[in-house]
């Protein structure tokens, strides 16, 4: 049985949102994702945890501003990382911990007008990667470390029918720097979920 999930050898992975029927009629359900390696094998999953009627209503009314948790599972359903998104109206944040409660880092949105901008912080709160996606490249998110590209997230078109009727999105992660640490790779993986929830999920009270 697999007991340790690793991205050490990963060069590319695909984060694919799992389709749910209710999304066809504009009803926002809990977000779930499959994580697929370059050979097409499912290697992990991620899922929003909040259940119950109250959380369902918060999801419809508050969109990505709400408080929620995301659990990351290995292929055999063993949790390897937990993301916590506190309630915030501005400068949303996703904080990551391992299953022992050790803080791994955070994805922190920053102020911007003509770009989608956020930072990746390490366990000490130090910015280790910066991302700024300009309005003319809205599907591309390049991670820079000391001015050098170390990873890229590209939103992949998931088909006219899917885009029109659901929130289903696909994100290709390219780990372009082979020296990225295991923790940094997991933070970039978490950032793909953050990108979807912040920039491509239906906003509360509006259509996509």
C-alpha positions as CSV (number, residue, x, y, z in Angstrom):
1,X,0.0,0.0,0.0
2,X,1.3,3.4,-0.9
3,X,2.1,5.5,2.2
4,X,4.1,8.4,0.8
5,X,3.1,10.6,-2.1
6,X,5.9,12.3,-4.0
7,X,6.3,14.6,-6.9
8,X,10.0,14.3,-6.9
9,X,10.2,12.8,-10.4
10,X,7.3,14.7,-11.9
11,X,8.0,17.1,-14.8
12,X,4.4,17.6,-15.9
13,X,1.0,16.9,-14.2
14,X,-2.5,17.7,-15.2
15,X,-5.1,19.0,-12.6
16,X,-8.5,18.2,-13.9
17,X,-11.7,19.3,-12.3
18,X,-14.2,16.5,-11.7
19,X,-17.6,17.2,-13.5
20,X,-20.8,17.0,-11.5
21,X,-24.3,17.0,-13.0
22,X,-25.6,19.9,-10.9
23,X,-23.1,22.3,-12.5
24,X,-24.9,21.9,-15.8
25,X,-27.7,24.1,-14.3
26,X,-25.5,26.6,-12.6
27,X,-25.6,25.0,-9.2
28,X,-22.2,25.3,-7.5
29,X,-21.1,22.0,-5.9
30,X,-18.0,21.1,-3.8
31,X,-14.9,21.3,-6.0
32,X,-13.1,18.1,-6.7
33,X,-10.0,17.4,-8.8
34,X,-8.1,14.5,-10.4
35,X,-4.3,14.8,-10.6
36,X,-2.8,12.9,-13.5
37,X,0.8,12.3,-14.5
38,X,2.4,12.6,-17.9
39,X,1.6,9.0,-18.7
40,X,-2.1,9.5,-18.1
41,X,-2.3,7.8,-14.7
42,X,-4.3,9.2,-11.8
43,X,-1.8,9.8,-9.0
44,X,-3.7,11.9,-6.6
45,X,-7.0,13.8,-5.9
46,X,-8.0,17.0,-4.2
47,X,-11.5,17.8,-2.8
48,X,-13.2,20.6,-0.9
49,X,-14.4,19.2,2.5
50,X,-17.2,21.5,3.6
51,X,-20.5,19.6,3.7
52,X,-24.0,20.3,4.9
53,X,-26.8,22.8,4.0
54,X,-25.1,25.8,5.6
55,X,-21.9,25.3,3.7
56,X,-23.9,24.7,0.5
57,X,-25.6,28.0,0.9
58,X,-22.2,29.8,1.7
59,X,-20.9,28.2,-1.5
60,X,-23.7,29.7,-3.6
61,X,-23.7,33.1,-1.9
62,X,-20.0,33.8,-1.1
63,X,-18.2,32.0,-3.8
64,X,-14.4,32.0,-3.3
65,X,-14.6,34.5,-0.4
66,X,-15.9,31.8,1.9
67,X,-13.9,29.8,4.4
68,X,-13.1,26.3,3.2
69,X,-10.6,23.4,3.4
70,X,-9.1,21.3,0.6
71,X,-7.7,17.9,1.2
72,X,-5.1,16.4,-1.1
73,X,-5.1,12.5,-1.3
74,X,-2.8,10.0,-2.8
75,X,-4.2,7.5,-5.3
76,X,-5.0,5.1,-2.4
77,X,-6.9,7.9,-0.5
78,X,-4.2,8.7,2.0
79,X,-4.1,12.4,2.8
80,X,-0.7,14.1,2.2
81,X,-1.6,17.8,2.3
82,X,-4.3,20.0,3.7
83,X,-5.2,23.5,2.4
84,X,-7.1,26.0,4.5
85,X,-8.7,29.1,3.0
86,X,-9.8,31.6,5.6
87,X,-12.8,33.9,5.0
88,X,-11.5,37.1,3.3
89,X,-13.1,39.8,1.1
90,X,-9.7,40.8,-0.2
91,X,-6.3,39.3,-0.8
92,X,-7.4,35.7,-0.5
93,X,-5.0,33.1,0.9
94,X,-4.5,29.3,0.9
95,X,-2.4,27.9,3.7
96,X,-0.9,24.5,3.4
97,X,0.0,21.9,6.0
98,X,1.1,18.3,6.0
99,X,-0.8,15.6,7.9
100,X,1.3,16.2,11.1
101,X,0.2,19.9,11.2
102,X,3.6,21.2,9.9
103,X,3.1,24.4,8.0
104,X,4.4,24.0,4.4
105,X,3.7,27.4,3.0
106,X,0.9,29.5,1.5
107,X,-0.5,31.0,-1.7
108,X,-1.2,34.7,-1.1
109,X,-3.0,36.9,-3.5
110,X,-1.6,40.4,-4.1
111,X,-3.0,43.8,-5.2
112,X,-3.1,44.2,-9.0
113,X,-5.2,46.0,-11.6
114,X,-4.1,44.6,-15.0
115,X,-3.0,41.2,-13.9
116,X,-3.8,38.2,-11.8
117,X,-1.0,38.3,-9.1
118,X,-0.1,36.1,-6.2
119,X,3.0,34.9,-4.3
120,X,4.1,31.6,-3.0
121,X,5.4,31.7,0.5
122,X,7.5,29.1,2.3
123,X,7.0,27.8,5.9
124,X,8.6,31.0,7.3
125,X,6.4,33.4,5.3
126,X,9.2,34.3,2.9
127,X,8.1,34.8,-0.7
128,X,9.9,32.1,-2.8
129,X,7.9,32.4,-6.1
130,X,6.0,35.2,-7.7
131,X,3.2,35.0,-10.3
132,X,1.7,37.7,-12.4
133,X,-0.5,36.8,-15.3
134,X,-1.3,39.9,-17.5
135,X,-4.7,40.4,-19.1
136,X,-3.4,39.5,-22.5
137,X,-2.2,36.1,-21.2
138,X,-5.1,35.1,-19.0
139,X,-4.6,31.4,-19.4
140,X,-0.9,31.4,-18.4
141,X,0.6,31.6,-14.9
142,X,4.4,31.6,-14.8
143,X,6.2,31.1,-11.4
144,X,9.3,33.2,-11.0
145,X,12.0,32.7,-8.5
146,X,14.6,35.5,-8.4
147,X,13.4,36.5,-11.9
148,X,13.8,33.0,-13.4
149,X,10.9,30.9,-14.5
150,X,10.7,27.6,-12.5
151,X,7.2,26.4,-13.2
152,X,4.2,27.3,-15.4
153,X,0.4,26.6,-15.0
154,X,-1.6,26.7,-18.3
155,X,-5.3,26.5,-18.3
156,X,-6.3,24.0,-21.0
157,X,-9.6,24.4,-22.9
158,X,-11.9,21.6,-21.8
159,X,-14.4,21.8,-24.7
160,X,-17.2,24.1,-25.7
161,X,-20.0,22.0,-24.1
162,X,-18.1,21.7,-20.9
163,X,-17.1,25.4,-20.7
164,X,-20.7,26.5,-21.5
165,X,-22.5,24.4,-18.9
166,X,-20.0,23.6,-16.1
167,X,-17.1,25.0,-14.2
168,X,-14.9,22.1,-15.2
169,X,-11.3,23.3,-15.9
170,X,-8.0,21.6,-16.7
171,X,-4.7,23.0,-15.7
172,X,-1.3,21.7,-17.0
173,X,1.6,22.2,-14.6
174,X,5.0,22.2,-16.1
175,X,7.8,22.0,-13.5
176,X,10.5,23.6,-15.7
177,X,13.2,23.8,-13.0
178,X,14.4,20.2,-12.1
179,X,15.9,21.5,-8.9
180,X,12.5,22.4,-7.4
181,X,12.1,20.8,-4.0
182,X,9.3,18.4,-3.2
183,X,7.6,21.0,-1.0
184,X,7.8,23.7,-3.7
185,X,6.2,21.3,-6.2
186,X,3.4,20.6,-3.9
187,X,2.9,24.3,-3.3
188,X,2.7,24.8,-7.1
189,X,0.1,22.0,-7.2
190,X,-1.9,23.8,-4.6
191,X,-1.6,27.0,-6.5
192,X,-3.4,25.3,-9.5
193,X,-6.4,24.7,-7.2
194,X,-6.1,28.3,-6.0
195,X,-6.0,29.6,-9.6
196,X,-9.2,27.8,-10.4
197,X,-11.1,28.9,-7.3
198,X,-10.0,32.5,-7.5
199,X,-10.1,33.2,-11.2
200,X,-12.3,30.6,-12.9
201,X,-14.9,29.5,-10.5
202,X,-18.3,31.2,-10.8
203,X,-18.5,34.2,-8.5
204,X,-21.2,34.4,-5.9
205,X,-24.4,35.7,-7.3
206,X,-23.3,35.8,-10.9
207,X,-22.8,33.7,-14.0
208,X,-19.4,32.8,-15.3
